[in-house]
Amino acid sequence: MRLPKSSYHKQFRMARKYGYRSGLELATSERLTALNIKFEYESIKIEWEDLAYRTYTPDFVLDNGIIIETKGFFTTQDRRKHKEVKKQHPNLDIRFVFTNSKRKLRKNAKSTYGEWCDKYDFKYYDRIIPESWLEEKGKNKHPKFIPFPIKKVERKKK
């Protein structure tokens, strides 16, 4: 079910008011706070490479070290980025919370967001972070900046 346009914009404005980028991020933050779960919002940067060195800022880092990315729309660029980040940083535990994991990857596609996650070995859930993820043991030992793991190629400056 789609929200009426006015309701969607109201939800977005409310999220922006509290410093979040989407209603799903705001709802996730409120739930974690209500459950007294320690978390950090957009606190780390992960360096990755495609044709250039880039940084990715995940939405939430739980106190147990699990990285949560909330997604309403899961674009081609997002999927490519997450495949590369996982390949370049295999030790990171990145998981998705979707608005709807049964949504198709694109118009007329047969596969869904959830099927993509299964194919590339990402854990995912719809709308909330499940209790089992919150109860997993671990420690958030992520530095504020996670560099690209392979020695960078120095390019000559003109």
N, CA, C and O atoms as a GROMACS GRO file, in nm:
protein
  632
    1MET      N    1   0.084  -0.119   0.000
    1MET     CA    2   0.000   0.000   0.000
    1MET      C    3   0.088   0.124   0.000
    1MET      O    4   0.180   0.136   0.081
    2ARG      N    5   0.060   0.215  -0.088
    2ARG     CA    6   0.135   0.341  -0.094
    2ARG      C    7   0.068   0.445  -0.007
    2ARG      O    8  -0.055   0.452   0.001
    3LEU      N    9   0.149   0.526   0.057
    3LEU     CA   10   0.096   0.636   0.135
    3LEU      C   11   0.045   0.745   0.042
    3LEU      O   12   0.102   0.766  -0.065
    4PRO      N   13  -0.060   0.816   0.080
    4PRO     CA   14  -0.099   0.932   0.000
    4PRO      C   15   0.017   1.031  -0.004
    4PRO      O   16   0.096   1.039   0.090
    5LYS      N   17   0.027   1.105  -0.112
    5LYS     CA   18   0.141   1.193  -0.131
    5LYS      C   19   0.161   1.288  -0.013
    5LYS      O   20   0.274   1.309   0.031
    6SER      N   21   0.054   1.344   0.039
    6SER     CA   22   0.066   1.438   0.151
    6SER      C   23   0.120   1.368   0.276
    6SER      O   24   0.198   1.426   0.350
    7SER      N   25   0.080   1.243   0.299
    7SER     CA   26   0.127   1.168   0.415
    7SER      C   27   0.275   1.136   0.401
    7SER      O   28   0.351   1.144   0.498
    8TYR      N   29   0.317   1.099   0.279
    8TYR     CA   30   0.459   1.070   0.253
    8TYR      C   31   0.544   1.193   0.283
    8TYR      O   32   0.646   1.183   0.351
    9HIS      N   33   0.503   1.308   0.231
    9HIS     CA   34   0.580   1.431   0.251
    9HIS      C   35   0.583   1.472   0.398
    9HIS      O   36   0.684   1.522   0.447
   10LYS      N   37   0.472   1.450   0.468
   10LYS     CA   38   0.467   1.481   0.610
   10LYS      C   39   0.566   1.393   0.687
   10LYS      O   40   0.637   1.441   0.775
   11GLN      N   41   0.570   1.264   0.652
   11GLN     CA   42   0.664   1.171   0.718
   11GLN      C   43   0.809   1.212   0.689
   11GLN      O   44   0.893   1.208   0.778
   12PHE      N   45   0.837   1.250   0.565
   12PHE     CA   46   0.972   1.292   0.527
   12PHE      C   47   1.012   1.419   0.602
   12PHE      O   48   1.124   1.428   0.653
   13ARG      N   49   0.922   1.517   0.609
   13ARG     CA   50   0.952   1.642   0.682
   13ARG      C   51   0.979   1.614   0.829
   13ARG      O   52   1.068   1.675   0.889
   14MET      N   53   0.902   1.522   0.888
   14MET     CA   54   0.921   1.487   1.028
   14MET      C   55   1.058   1.424   1.049
   14MET      O   56   1.128   1.456   1.146
   15ALA      N   57   1.097   1.334   0.960
   15ALA     CA   58   1.229   1.270   0.969
   15ALA      C   59   1.339   1.375   0.959
   15ALA      O   60   1.433   1.374   1.038
   16ARG      N   61   1.328   1.466   0.863
   16ARG     CA   62   1.429   1.571   0.845
   16ARG      C   63   1.438   1.661   0.969
   16ARG      O   64   1.546   1.707   1.005
   17LYS      N   65   1.325   1.685   1.032
   17LYS     CA   66   1.321   1.769   1.152
   17LYS      C   67   1.410   1.711   1.261
   17LYS      O   68   1.474   1.786   1.336
   18TYR      N   69   1.416   1.578   1.271
   18TYR     CA   70   1.496   1.513   1.374
   18TYR      C   71   1.633   1.468   1.325
   18TYR      O   72   1.703   1.395   1.395
   19GLY      N   73   1.673   1.510   1.204
   19GLY     CA   74   1.807   1.483   1.154
   19GLY      C   75   1.823   1.353   1.078
   19GLY      O   76   1.936   1.308   1.057
   20TYR      N   77   1.713   1.291   1.036
   20TYR     CA   78   1.720   1.168   0.959
   20TYR      C   79   1.684   1.194   0.814
   20TYR      O   80   1.628   1.298   0.781
   21ARG      N   81   1.718   1.100   0.729
   21ARG     CA   82   1.696   1.118   0.585
   21ARG      C   83   1.568   1.052   0.534
   21ARG      O   84   1.528   1.074   0.420
   22SER      N   85   1.504   0.971   0.617
   22SER     CA   86   1.380   0.906   0.574
   22SER      C   87   1.294   0.871   0.695
   22SER      O   88   1.341   0.870   0.809
   23GLY      N   89   1.169   0.843   0.667
   23GLY     CA   90   1.078   0.801   0.773
   23GLY      C   91   1.118   0.667   0.832
   23GLY      O   92   1.098   0.643   0.951
   24LEU      N   93   1.174   0.579   0.749
   24LEU     CA   94   1.218   0.448   0.798
   24LEU      C   95   1.335   0.463   0.895
   24LEU      O   96   1.343   0.392   0.995
   25GLU      N   97   1.426   0.555   0.865
   25GLU     CA   98   1.538   0.580   0.958
   25GLU      C   99   1.486   0.634   1.090
   25GLU      O  100   1.531   0.592   1.197
   26LEU      N  101   1.392   0.726   1.084
   26LEU     CA  102   1.334   0.782   1.207
   26LEU      C  103   1.264   0.674   1.288
   26LEU      O  104   1.283   0.666   1.410
   27ALA      N  105   1.184   0.590   1.222
   27ALA     CA  106   1.112   0.483   1.292
   27ALA      C  107   1.210   0.383   1.354
   27ALA      O  108   1.188   0.337   1.466
   28THR      N  109   1.316   0.351   1.282
   28THR     CA  110   1.417   0.258   1.333
   28THR      C  111   1.485   0.317   1.457
   28THR      O  112   1.504   0.248   1.557
   29SER      N  113   1.521   0.443   1.449
   29SER     CA  114   1.585   0.510   1.562
   29SER      C  115   1.492   0.514   1.684
   29SER      O  116   1.536   0.488   1.796
   30GLU      N  117   1.366   0.547   1.662
   30GLU     CA  118   1.270   0.553   1.773
   30GLU      C  119   1.253   0.416   1.839
   30GLU      O  120   1.244   0.407   1.962
   31ARG      N  121   1.248   0.311   1.757
   31ARG     CA  122   1.232   0.176   1.813
   31ARG      C  123   1.355   0.136   1.895
   31ARG      O  124   1.341   0.082   2.004
   32LEU      N  125   1.474   0.162   1.842
   32LEU     CA  126   1.596   0.128   1.915
   32LEU      C  127   1.603   0.204   2.047
   32LEU      O  128   1.643   0.149   2.149
   33THR      N  129   1.564   0.330   2.044
   33THR     CA  130   1.564   0.412   2.167
   33THR      C  131   1.463   0.357   2.267
   33THR      O  132   1.492   0.350   2.387
   34ALA      N  133   1.344   0.319   2.220
   34ALA     CA  134   1.241   0.265   2.308
   34ALA      C  135   1.286   0.134   2.374
   34ALA      O  136   1.248   0.104   2.487
   35LEU      N  137   1.367   0.055   2.302
   35LEU     CA  138   1.417  -0.072   2.355
   35LEU      C  139   1.547  -0.057   2.435
   35LEU      O  140   1.606  -0.156   2.479
   36ASN      N  141   1.592   0.067   2.452
   36ASN     CA  142   1.718   0.097   2.521
   36ASN      C  143   1.838   0.027   2.457
   36ASN      O  144   1.927  -0.023   2.527
   37ILE      N  145   1.840   0.023   2.326
   37ILE     CA  146   1.952  -0.036   2.251
   37ILE      C  147   2.047   0.077   2.214
   37ILE      O  148   2.005   0.178   2.157
   38LYS      N  149   2.174   0.060   2.245
   38LYS     CA  150   2.273   0.160   2.209
   38LYS      C  151   2.304   0.148   2.060
   38LYS      O  152   2.322   0.039   2.008
   39PHE      N  153   2.309   0.262   1.994
   39PHE     CA  154   2.341   0.265   1.851
   39PHE      C  155   2.404   0.399   1.816
   39PHE      O  156   2.394   0.496   1.891
   40GLU      N  157   2.466   0.402   1.701
   40GLU     CA  158   2.522   0.526   1.647
   40GLU      C  159   2.459   0.547   1.510
   40GLU      O  160   2.438   0.451   1.435
   41TYR      N  161   2.429   0.672   1.478
   41TYR     CA  162   2.368   0.705   1.349
   41TYR      C  163   2.471   0.773   1.260
   41TYR      O  164   2.530   0.875   1.297
   42GLU      N  165   2.494   0.716   1.142
   42GLU     CA  166   2.588   0.770   1.042
   42GLU      C  167   2.720   0.811   1.106
   42GLU      O  168   2.771   0.920   1.080
   43SER      N  169   2.776   0.723   1.189
   43SER     CA  170   2.896   0.758   1.265
   43SER      C  171   3.026   0.710   1.203
   43SER      O  172   3.133   0.757   1.241
   44ILE      N  173   3.018   0.616   1.108
   44ILE     CA  174   3.141   0.566   1.048
   44ILE      C  175   3.138   0.585   0.897
   44ILE      O  176   3.032   0.598   0.836
   45LYS      N  177   3.256   0.586   0.838
   45LYS     CA  178   3.270   0.592   0.694
   45LYS      C  179   3.354   0.473   0.650
   45LYS      O  180   3.456   0.441   0.711
   46ILE      N  181   3.310   0.407   0.544
   46ILE     CA  182   3.379   0.290   0.491
   46ILE      C  183   3.431   0.327   0.351
   46ILE      O  184   3.354   0.363   0.262
   47GLU      N  185   3.562   0.318   0.334
   47GLU     CA  186   3.621   0.350   0.205
   47GLU      C  187   3.613   0.228   0.114
   47GLU      O  188   3.641   0.116   0.157
   48TRP      N  189   3.574   0.249  -0.010
   48TRP     CA  190   3.568   0.141  -0.108
   48TRP      C  191   3.609   0.197  -0.243
   48TRP      O  192   3.616   0.319  -0.262
   49GLU      N  193   3.636   0.108  -0.336
   49GLU     CA  194   3.686   0.151  -0.465
   49GLU      C  195   3.602   0.094  -0.579
   49GLU      O  196   3.568  -0.024  -0.580
   50ASP      N  197   3.571   0.179  -0.674
   50ASP     CA  198   3.527   0.131  -0.804
   50ASP      C  199   3.625   0.193  -0.903
   50ASP      O  200   3.738   0.144  -0.912
   51LEU      N  201   3.591   0.294  -0.976
   51LEU     CA  202   3.690   0.361  -1.061
   51LEU      C  203   3.766   0.468  -0.984
   51LEU      O  204   3.870   0.517  -1.030
   52ALA      N  205   3.716   0.503  -0.869
   52ALA     CA  206   3.781   0.600  -0.781
   52ALA      C  207   3.759   0.552  -0.638
   52ALA      O  208   3.678   0.462  -0.613
   53TYR      N  209   3.830   0.611  -0.544
   53TYR     CA  210   3.808   0.578  -0.403
   53TYR      C  211   3.688   0.657  -0.355
   53TYR      O  212   3.681   0.778  -0.373
   54ARG      N  213   3.596   0.587  -0.292
   54ARG     CA  214   3.473   0.649  -0.244
   54ARG      C  215   3.453   0.612  -0.097
   54ARG      O  216   3.520   0.523  -0.044
   55THR      N  217   3.361   0.682  -0.032
   55THR     CA  218   3.326   0.644   0.104
   55THR      C  219   3.176   0.618   0.111
   55THR      O  220   3.096   0.681   0.041
   56TYR      N  221   3.141   0.524   0.195
   56TYR     CA  222   3.002   0.486   0.219
   56TYR      C  223   2.975   0.506   0.367
   56TYR      O  224   3.052   0.460   0.451
   57THR      N  225   2.867   0.574   0.399
   57THR     CA  226   2.828   0.599   0.538
   57THR      C  227   2.702   0.519   0.569
   57THR      O  228   2.593   0.556   0.524
   58PRO      N  229   2.714   0.409   0.645
   58PRO     CA  230   2.595   0.330   0.679
   58PRO      C  231   2.504   0.407   0.775
   58PRO      O  232   2.549   0.496   0.846
   59ASP      N  233   2.377   0.370   0.776
   59ASP     CA  234   2.279   0.440   0.858
   59ASP      C  235   2.302   0.419   1.007
   59ASP      O  236   2.317   0.516   1.082
   60PHE      N  237   2.307   0.293   1.051
   60PHE     CA  238   2.316   0.263   1.194
   60PHE      C  239   2.427   0.163   1.221
   60PHE      O  240   2.451   0.072   1.141
   61VAL      N  241   2.494   0.180   1.334
   61VAL     CA  242   2.587   0.080   1.384
   61VAL      C  243   2.539   0.045   1.524
   61VAL      O  244   2.537   0.130   1.613
   62LEU      N  245   2.501  -0.081   1.542
   62LEU     CA  246   2.454  -0.126   1.673
   62LEU      C  247   2.572  -0.148   1.766
   62LEU      O  248   2.686  -0.162   1.721
   63ASP      N  249   2.545  -0.152   1.894
   63ASP     CA  250   2.650  -0.171   1.994
   63ASP      C  251   2.718  -0.308   1.980
   63ASP      O  252   2.831  -0.326   2.026
   64ASN      N  253   2.650  -0.404   1.917
   64ASN     CA  254   2.710  -0.536   1.898
   64ASN      C  255   2.791  -0.544   1.768
   64ASN      O  256   2.838  -0.652   1.732
   65GLY      N  257   2.808  -0.430   1.698
   65GLY     CA  258   2.892  -0.426   1.579
   65GLY      C  259   2.819  -0.448   1.448
   65GLY      O  260   2.880  -0.435   1.341
   66ILE      N  261   2.691  -0.482   1.452
   66ILE     CA  262   2.615  -0.503   1.328
   66ILE      C  263   2.586  -0.368   1.263
   66ILE      O  264   2.544  -0.273   1.330
   67ILE      N  265   2.610  -0.361   1.133
   67ILE     CA  266   2.585  -0.239   1.056
   67ILE      C  267   2.450  -0.254   0.987
   67ILE      O  268   2.427  -0.352   0.916
   68ILE      N  269   2.362  -0.157   1.008
   68ILE     CA  270   2.226  -0.162   0.951
   68ILE      C  271   2.211  -0.052   0.847
   68ILE      O  272   2.242   0.064   0.872
   69GLU      N  273   2.163  -0.091   0.730
   69GLU     CA  274   2.130   0.004   0.624
   69GLU      C  275   1.980  -0.004   0.601
   69GLU      O  276   1.928  -0.111   0.569
   70THR      N  277   1.910   0.108   0.616
   70THR     CA  278   1.766   0.110   0.593
   70THR      C  279   1.741   0.156   0.450
   70THR      O  280   1.805   0.250   0.402
   71LYS      N  281   1.648   0.090   0.382
   71LYS     CA  282   1.622   0.121   0.241
   71LYS      C  283   1.474   0.120   0.211
   71LYS      O  284   1.402   0.024   0.244
   72GLY      N  285   1.429   0.226   0.149
   72GLY     CA  286   1.297   0.229   0.089
   72GLY      C  287   1.312   0.187  -0.056
   72GLY      O  288   1.250   0.092  -0.102
   73PHE      N  289   1.397   0.262  -0.129
   73PHE     CA  290   1.431   0.229  -0.267
   73PHE      C  291   1.572   0.172  -0.269
   73PHE      O  292   1.663   0.225  -0.204
   74PHE      N  293   1.590   0.065  -0.344
   74PHE     CA  294   1.719  -0.003  -0.353
   74PHE      C  295   1.765   0.005  -0.498
   74PHE      O  296   1.738  -0.084  -0.579
   75THR      N  297   1.835   0.113  -0.530
   75THR     CA  298   1.871   0.142  -0.669
   75THR      C  299   1.984   0.053  -0.718
   75THR      O  300   2.052  -0.015  -0.641
   76THR      N  301   2.003   0.055  -0.848
   76THR     CA  302   2.113  -0.020  -0.910
   76THR      C  303   2.247   0.024  -0.852
   76THR      O  304   2.333  -0.059  -0.825
   77GLN      N  305   2.265   0.155  -0.834
   77GLN     CA  306   2.389   0.207  -0.777
   77GLN      C  307   2.410   0.157  -0.634
   77GLN      O  308   2.522   0.124  -0.596
   78ASP      N  309   2.303   0.152  -0.556
   78ASP     CA  310   2.314   0.100  -0.418
   78ASP      C  311   2.355  -0.047  -0.419
   78ASP      O  312   2.440  -0.088  -0.341
   79ARG      N  313   2.294  -0.124  -0.506
   79ARG     CA  314   2.326  -0.267  -0.512
   79ARG      C  315   2.471  -0.289  -0.553
   79ARG      O  316   2.540  -0.373  -0.494
   80ARG      N  317   2.517  -0.215  -0.652
   80ARG     CA  318   2.656  -0.228  -0.697
   80ARG      C  319   2.752  -0.188  -0.585
   80ARG      O  320   2.853  -0.256  -0.562
   81LYS      N  321   2.721  -0.079  -0.516
   81LYS     CA  322   2.806  -0.033  -0.405
   81LYS      C  323   2.814  -0.139  -0.296
   81LYS      O  324   2.923  -0.169  -0.247
   82HIS      N  325   2.702  -0.196  -0.258
   82HIS     CA  326   2.702  -0.294  -0.149
   82HIS      C  327   2.772  -0.424  -0.187
   82HIS      O  328   2.835  -0.487  -0.102
   83LYS      N  329   2.762  -0.465  -0.313
   83LYS     CA  330   2.838  -0.583  -0.357
   83LYS      C  331   2.988  -0.556  -0.346
   83LYS      O  332   3.062  -0.642  -0.300
   84GLU      N  333   3.032  -0.439  -0.389
   84GLU     CA  334   3.174  -0.404  -0.384
   84GLU      C  335   3.224  -0.388  -0.240
   84GLU      O  336   3.333  -0.434  -0.206
   85VAL      N  337   3.144  -0.323  -0.156
   85VAL     CA  338   3.184  -0.306  -0.015
   85VAL      C  339   3.198  -0.442   0.052
   85VAL      O  340   3.293  -0.465   0.127
   86LYS      N  341   3.105  -0.532   0.023
   86LYS     CA  342   3.113  -0.666   0.084
   86LYS      C  343   3.236  -0.742   0.034
   86LYS      O  344   3.301  -0.812   0.110
   87LYS      N  345   3.268  -0.727  -0.094
   87LYS     CA  346   3.384  -0.794  -0.151
   87LYS      C  347   3.514  -0.736  -0.093
   87LYS      O  348   3.609  -0.810  -0.066
   88GLN      N  349   3.519  -0.605  -0.075
   88GLN     CA  350   3.640  -0.539  -0.029
   88GLN      C  351   3.655  -0.539   0.124
   88GLN      O  352   3.766  -0.526   0.175
   89HIS      N  353   3.545  -0.554   0.195
   89HIS     CA  354   3.545  -0.558   0.343
   89HIS      C  355   3.463  -0.679   0.390
   89HIS      O  356   3.356  -0.660   0.449
   90PRO      N  357   3.509  -0.801   0.366
   90PRO     CA  358   3.428  -0.919   0.398
   90PRO      C  359   3.404  -0.940   0.548
   90PRO      O  360   3.316  -1.017   0.585
   91ASN      N  361   3.481  -0.874   0.632
   91ASN     CA  362   3.466  -0.890   0.777
   91ASN      C  363   3.353  -0.805   0.834
   91ASN      O  364   3.315  -0.824   0.950
   92LEU      N  365   3.298  -0.712   0.758
   92LEU     CA  366   3.189  -0.627   0.807
   92LEU      C  367   3.056  -0.700   0.796
   92LEU      O  368   3.028  -0.766   0.696
   93ASP      N  369   2.973  -0.686   0.898
   93ASP     CA  370   2.841  -0.749   0.902
   93ASP      C  371   2.736  -0.644   0.868
   93ASP      O  372   2.681  -0.578   0.957
   94ILE      N  373   2.709  -0.627   0.738
   94ILE     CA  374   2.613  -0.528   0.691
   94ILE      C  375   2.480  -0.598   0.662
   94ILE      O  376   2.476  -0.698   0.592
   95ARG      N  377   2.372  -0.542   0.720
   95ARG     CA  378   2.239  -0.600   0.704
   95ARG      C  379   2.141  -0.490   0.662
   95ARG      O  380   2.163  -0.372   0.689
   96PHE      N  381   2.034  -0.531   0.597
   96PHE     CA  382   1.936  -0.436   0.545
   96PHE      C  383   1.803  -0.445   0.618
   96PHE      O  384   1.759  -0.552   0.658
   97VAL      N  385   1.740  -0.328   0.634
   97VAL     CA  386   1.601  -0.321   0.677
   97VAL      C  387   1.529  -0.247   0.565
   97VAL      O  388   1.554  -0.129   0.541
   98PHE      N  389   1.439  -0.318   0.497
   98PHE     CA  390   1.366  -0.262   0.384
   98PHE      C  391   1.226  -0.220   0.427
   98PHE      O  392   1.169  -0.274   0.522
   99THR      N  393   1.172  -0.124   0.354
   99THR     CA  394   1.031  -0.092   0.371
   99THR      C  395   0.949  -0.211   0.323
   99THR      O  396   0.849  -0.248   0.386
  100ASN      N  397   0.992  -0.272   0.211
  100ASN     CA  398   0.924  -0.389   0.158
  100ASN      C  399   1.024  -0.472   0.078
  100ASN      O  400   1.062  -0.433  -0.033
  101SER      N  401   1.068  -0.585   0.132
  101SER     CA  402   1.168  -0.668   0.065
  101SER      C  403   1.110  -0.746  -0.053
  101SER      O  404   1.185  -0.809  -0.128
  102LYS      N  405   0.978  -0.742  -0.070
  102LYS     CA  406   0.916  -0.813  -0.182
  102LYS      C  407   0.902  -0.722  -0.305
  102LYS      O  408   0.850  -0.764  -0.408
  103ARG      N  409   0.949  -0.601  -0.292
  103ARG     CA  410   0.944  -0.508  -0.404
  103ARG      C  411   1.041  -0.554  -0.513
  103ARG      O  412   1.150  -0.603  -0.484
  104LYS      N  413   1.001  -0.538  -0.638
  104LYS     CA  414   1.084  -0.578  -0.752
  104LYS      C  415   1.205  -0.485  -0.765
  104LYS      O  416   1.197  -0.366  -0.733
  105LEU      N  417   1.317  -0.541  -0.812
  105LEU     CA  418   1.439  -0.462  -0.829
  105LEU      C  419   1.419  -0.347  -0.927
  105LEU      O  420   1.476  -0.239  -0.910
  106ARG      N  421   1.339  -0.370  -1.030
  106ARG     CA  422   1.304  -0.265  -1.125
  106ARG      C  423   1.173  -0.308  -1.193
  106ARG      O  424   1.127  -0.420  -1.174
  107LYS      N  425   1.117  -0.220  -1.268
  107LYS     CA  426   0.992  -0.250  -1.338
  107LYS      C  427   1.011  -0.373  -1.427
  107LYS      O  428   1.111  -0.383  -1.498
  108ASN      N  429   0.919  -0.463  -1.423
  108ASN     CA  430   0.919  -0.587  -1.502
  108ASN      C  431   1.026  -0.688  -1.460
  108ASN      O  432   1.046  -0.788  -1.529
  109ALA      N  433   1.096  -0.664  -1.350
  109ALA     CA  434   1.196  -0.761  -1.302
  109ALA      C  435   1.125  -0.877  -1.235
  109ALA      O  436   1.015  -0.862  -1.182
  110LYS      N  437   1.188  -0.993  -1.237
  110LYS     CA  438   1.132  -1.109  -1.170
  110LYS      C  439   1.181  -1.118  -1.026
  110LYS      O  440   1.111  -1.170  -0.939
  111SER      N  441   1.300  -1.067  -1.000
  111SER     CA  442   1.356  -1.081  -0.865
  111SER      C  443   1.326  -0.958  -0.779
  111SER      O  444   1.304  -0.848  -0.828
  112THR      N  445   1.328  -0.983  -0.648
  112THR     CA  446   1.294  -0.880  -0.550
  112THR      C  447   1.417  -0.839  -0.471
  112THR      O  448   1.524  -0.896  -0.486
  113TYR      N  449   1.401  -0.737  -0.385
  113TYR     CA  450   1.510  -0.693  -0.298
  113TYR      C  451   1.558  -0.809  -0.212
  113TYR      O  452   1.678  -0.830  -0.196
  114GLY      N  453   1.464  -0.882  -0.156
  114GLY     CA  454   1.498  -0.995  -0.069
  114GLY      C  455   1.574  -1.104  -0.143
  114GLY      O  456   1.669  -1.160  -0.089
  115GLU      N  457   1.532  -1.134  -0.264
  115GLU     CA  458   1.602  -1.236  -0.343
  115GLU      C  459   1.744  -1.192  -0.377
  115GLU      O  460   1.836  -1.274  -0.378
  116TRP      N  461   1.762  -1.062  -0.404
  116TRP     CA  462   1.896  -1.009  -0.429
  116TRP      C  463   1.983  -1.030  -0.305
  116TRP      O  464   2.098  -1.072  -0.316
  117CYS      N  465   1.928  -1.000  -0.187
  117CYS     CA  466   2.003  -1.018  -0.062
  117CYS      C  467   2.040  -1.165  -0.041
  117CYS      O  468   2.152  -1.195   0.001
  118ASP      N  469   1.947  -1.255  -0.069
  118ASP     CA  470   1.977  -1.398  -0.056
  118ASP      C  471   2.090  -1.439  -0.151
  118ASP      O  472   2.180  -1.513  -0.112
  119LYS      N  473   2.084  -1.390  -0.273
  119LYS     CA  474   2.184  -1.425  -0.374
  119LYS      C  475   2.324  -1.380  -0.333
  119LYS      O  476   2.422  -1.452  -0.356
  120TYR      N  477   2.335  -1.261  -0.272
  120TYR     CA  478   2.466  -1.207  -0.236
  120TYR      C  479   2.497  -1.219  -0.087
  120TYR      O  480   2.589  -1.155  -0.036
  121ASP      N  481   2.420  -1.301  -0.018
  121ASP     CA  482   2.446  -1.336   0.122
  121ASP      C  483   2.441  -1.217   0.219
  121ASP      O  484   2.529  -1.201   0.304
  122PHE      N  485   2.338  -1.135   0.204
  122PHE     CA  486   2.310  -1.028   0.300
  122PHE      C  487   2.187  -1.067   0.380
  122PHE      O  488   2.092  -1.122   0.325
  123LYS      N  489   2.188  -1.041   0.509
  123LYS     CA  490   2.068  -1.063   0.590
  123LYS      C  491   1.979  -0.940   0.575
  123LYS      O  492   2.028  -0.828   0.557
  124TYR      N  493   1.848  -0.962   0.582
  124TYR     CA  494   1.754  -0.851   0.566
  124TYR      C  495   1.625  -0.879   0.643
  124TYR      O  496   1.598  -0.992   0.683
  125TYR      N  497   1.548  -0.773   0.662
  125TYR     CA  498   1.420  -0.783   0.731
  125TYR      C  499   1.334  -0.667   0.684
  125TYR      O  500   1.384  -0.571   0.625
  126ASP      N  501   1.204  -0.674   0.709
  126ASP     CA  502   1.113  -0.568   0.669
  126ASP      C  503   1.074  -0.479   0.787
  126ASP      O  504   1.034  -0.528   0.893
  127ARG      N  505   1.088  -0.349   0.768
  127ARG     CA  506   1.040  -0.241   0.855
  127ARG      C  507   1.105  -0.227   0.992
  127ARG      O  508   1.115  -0.115   1.043
  128ILE      N  509   1.149  -0.336   1.054
  128ILE     CA  510   1.209  -0.326   1.188
  128ILE      C  511   1.337  -0.410   1.193
  128ILE      O  512   1.360  -0.496   1.109
  129ILE      N  513   1.418  -0.382   1.294
  129ILE     CA  514   1.534  -0.467   1.320
  129ILE      C  515   1.484  -0.580   1.410
  129ILE      O  516   1.434  -0.552   1.519
  130PRO      N  517   1.496  -0.706   1.368
  130PRO     CA  518   1.443  -0.815   1.450
  130PRO      C  519   1.518  -0.831   1.582
  130PRO      O  520   1.637  -0.801   1.593
  131GLU      N  521   1.445  -0.880   1.683
  131GLU     CA  522   1.503  -0.901   1.816
  131GLU      C  523   1.629  -0.987   1.812
  131GLU      O  524   1.725  -0.961   1.884
  132SER      N  525   1.629  -1.089   1.726
  132SER     CA  526   1.745  -1.180   1.719
  132SER      C  527   1.873  -1.104   1.683
  132SER      O  528   1.980  -1.139   1.732
  133TRP      N  529   1.863  -1.002   1.597
  133TRP     CA  530   1.982  -0.923   1.562
  133TRP      C  531   2.029  -0.841   1.682
  133TRP      O  532   2.149  -0.824   1.705
  134LEU      N  533   1.933  -0.791   1.759
  134LEU     CA  534   1.966  -0.707   1.874
  134LEU      C  535   2.029  -0.789   1.987
  134LEU      O  536   2.107  -0.736   2.066
  135GLU      N  537   1.994  -0.917   1.993
  135GLU     CA  538   2.043  -1.004   2.101
  135GLU      C  539   2.176  -1.071   2.068
  135GLU      O  540   2.236  -1.135   2.155
  136GLU      N  541   2.223  -1.059   1.944
  136GLU     CA  542   2.350  -1.121   1.906
  136GLU      C  543   2.463  -1.060   1.986
  136GLU      O  544   2.466  -0.940   2.012
  137LYS      N  545   2.557  -1.147   2.025
  137LYS     CA  546   2.671  -1.101   2.103
  137LYS      C  547   2.774  -1.040   2.010
  137LYS      O  548   2.787  -1.080   1.894
  138GLY      N  549   2.846  -0.944   2.060
  138GLY     CA  550   2.950  -0.879   1.983
  138GLY      C  551   2.978  -0.743   2.042
  138GLY      O  552   2.911  -0.699   2.135
  139LYS      N  553   3.075  -0.677   1.987
  139LYS     CA  554   3.115  -0.545   2.036
  139LYS      C  555   3.141  -0.456   1.916
  139LYS      O  556   3.200  -0.498   1.817
  140ASN      N  557   3.096  -0.333   1.925
  140ASN     CA  558   3.121  -0.236   1.819
  140ASN      C  559   3.265  -0.189   1.830
  140ASN      O  560   3.297  -0.104   1.913
  141LYS      N  561   3.351  -0.244   1.748
  141LYS     CA  562   3.492  -0.205   1.748
  141LYS      C  563   3.528  -0.133   1.619
  141LYS      O  564   3.646  -0.126   1.583
  142HIS      N  565   3.428  -0.080   1.551
  142HIS     CA  566   3.455  -0.014   1.424
  142HIS      C  567   3.517   0.123   1.448
  142HIS      O  568   3.465   0.202   1.527
  143PRO      N  569   3.628   0.152   1.381
  143PRO     CA  570   3.682   0.288   1.390
  143PRO      C  571   3.589   0.383   1.313
  143PRO      O  572   3.503   0.338   1.238
  144LYS      N  573   3.607   0.511   1.331
  144LYS     CA  574   3.522   0.609   1.263
  144LYS      C  575   3.544   0.608   1.112
  144LYS      O  576   3.454   0.645   1.036
  145PHE      N  577   3.662   0.565   1.069
  145PHE     CA  578   3.692   0.556   0.926
  145PHE      C  579   3.754   0.420   0.899
  145PHE      O  580   3.855   0.384   0.960
  146ILE      N  581   3.694   0.345   0.810
  146ILE     CA  582   3.746   0.212   0.773
  146ILE      C  583   3.809   0.226   0.634
  146ILE      O  584   3.737   0.238   0.535
  147PRO      N  585   3.942   0.224   0.626
  147PRO     CA  586   4.008   0.250   0.497
  147PRO      C  587   3.996   0.133   0.401
  147PRO      O  588   3.965   0.020   0.440
  148PHE      N  589   4.023   0.162   0.275
  148PHE     CA  590   4.029   0.060   0.171
  148PHE      C  591   4.138  -0.038   0.211
  148PHE      O  592   4.248   0.004   0.243
  149PRO      N  593   4.110  -0.171   0.210
  149PRO     CA  594   4.203  -0.268   0.269
  149PRO      C  595   4.330  -0.298   0.188
  149PRO      O  596   4.424  -0.356   0.242
  150ILE      N  597   4.333  -0.260   0.063
  150ILE     CA  598   4.449  -0.289  -0.020
  150ILE      C  599   4.527  -0.160  -0.041
  150ILE      O  600   4.469  -0.052  -0.045
  151LYS      N  601   4.659  -0.171  -0.055
  151LYS     CA  602   4.741  -0.052  -0.074
  151LYS      C  603   4.693   0.025  -0.197
  151LYS      O  604   4.673  -0.031  -0.304
  152LYS      N  605   4.674   0.154  -0.178
  152LYS     CA  606   4.625   0.238  -0.286
  152LYS      C  607   4.733   0.262  -0.390
  152LYS      O  608   4.852   0.268  -0.358
  153VAL      N  609   4.689   0.276  -0.512
  153VAL     CA  610   4.780   0.310  -0.621
  153VAL      C  611   4.795   0.461  -0.622
  153VAL      O  612   4.696   0.534  -0.629
  154GLU      N  613   4.918   0.507  -0.614
  154GLU     CA  614   4.944   0.651  -0.618
  154GLU      C  615   4.938   0.697  -0.763
  154GLU      O  616   5.006   0.642  -0.849
  155ARG      N  617   4.858   0.795  -0.787
  155ARG     CA  618   4.848   0.850  -0.923
  155ARG      C  619   4.932   0.974  -0.934
  155ARG      O  620   4.940   1.054  -0.840
  156LYS      N  621   4.995   0.990  -1.048
  156LYS     CA  622   5.081   1.107  -1.068
  156LYS      C  623   4.995   1.231  -1.084
  156LYS      O  624   4.891   1.229  -1.150
  157LYS      N  625   5.042   1.338  -1.022
  157LYS     CA  626   4.972   1.465  -1.035
  157LYS      C  627   5.038   1.545  -1.145
  157LYS      O  628   5.160   1.545  -1.160
  158LYS      N  629   4.956   1.612  -1.221
  158LYS     CA  630   5.008   1.692  -1.334
  158LYS      C  631   5.045   1.831  -1.290
  158LYS      O  632   5.090   1.911  -1.371
   0.00000   0.00000   0.00000
